[in-house]
Amino acid sequence: MGIFDAIFKPKKKPQRDVDGYFTTLTSYAPAYTDYKGGVFEMALTRAAVNAVATQCSKLQPIVTGSANRSIARALEYQPNPWQDRTKFLYRCCAILEAKTTCFIFPLRDQYGRITGYFPALPTSVRPYSVAGELWYELRFASGQTALEPSENVGVLTKFQMESDLFGDGNEPIAPTMKLIDAQNQAINNAIENSARIEWLVQITGQNRPEDIAKKRDQFAKDNLAGSNKTGVMAYDQTWSRVEPIDRKQYTVDAAQMEIIERNVYSYFGVNEEILQNKFNEDVWNAFYESKIEPFQQQLSLVLTNMTYTERERAQGNAIAFFSSSIDYMSNQTKAALCQAMADRGAMCADEFRAKFGLPPVPGGAGQQFAIRGEYILSENLAAQTKEAAQAAAEANKQSDEKEKGEDAS
């Protein structure tokens, strides 16, 4: 049994008639079709996708509520039998960035309970109406097809405007990708041509075509073949003109190449610092808020809505993902923030130490939360202030009485 059978075959679909395409507001028959432009085949665009997906693969899951608690362990370690958590998150993000639509399917046990998730890559998806409900017809590169209800299909989208259901694709970046490909070909051709010398020769006198060809071949054999180790060209009066051909190779200059690269960076929301891991905390925070945080929020909602019913969601059952941006701060900023959080009881010693790559305190002592004594709850402020004033007044009274006693003596 393969992945397709594990995802789709165990489920028993109701025998219902397909009414036709599921109609939407923007188009009668919206469809998702895999873009063949090769976004993930270009070095620069692949690097951009990889930069985003790598950071998203570090997200940590948080499952709240009491319904289906087994899903928490699956998300923490192995969302499906073929991927661990980091691979699952990486592929979800990579598909979304490269295809603008990512489809996630639940894995179920024999009782119909969701036990995990798998991000699949169909070549085409079409929405159908089955008894008035939205179903998706999925086609894969292997030729296999499946018809699934929408509650069994999690859909992550990017650049969604024209379609009511799917992302709009990466066609706008195609011209830039063609420029990158043309530049790469020009550089390769320039290197190959630089290693090959072409010559223009002129033969004296009148010659028959077959004699010209014979003399040309003999000239090339004597002077241009690999057997000529001298580096010297020699010829007689048969040739009145011998000169090399200088072919000009056009390649994009540095300024134009920078514009092309900037187009890719702008389209994927990255920059050179992110791609080459040279970012500081300010660059990272901007990247986190613009790329990682939207992904983690969308993935959280898609998995939550797929896994729990409306009633279960109302009772606090949810799936969320988080990433700590503090990990990419400078040590000075990190230390100041951790100290402020620890002093207020918002962070324990083990969490403090983890930010610096240190192990937990032995014996569980690092799990305790310490709060500085001068901090009090705002709701207790009035009572604390009153008690402090009364204590101060009592202390002053005792001090006055003591001074009077000393004076009398």
RAVENMO-V724272 format. One line per field, one symbol per residue. burial: + if it has 24 or more other C-alpha atoms within 12 Angstrom, else -. Layout:
burial->???
This chain:
burial->--++--++--+---------+++------++++++---++-+-+++++++++++++++++++++--++--++-+++-+++--+-++++++++++++++++++++++++-----+++++++++++++++++---++++++------++++++++++++++---++++++++--++-++-+++-+-------------------+------------+--++---+-----------------------------------++-+++-++++++-++-------++--++--++++++++++-+++++++--------+++++++-++++-----+---++--+----++++++--+------------------------------------------------------
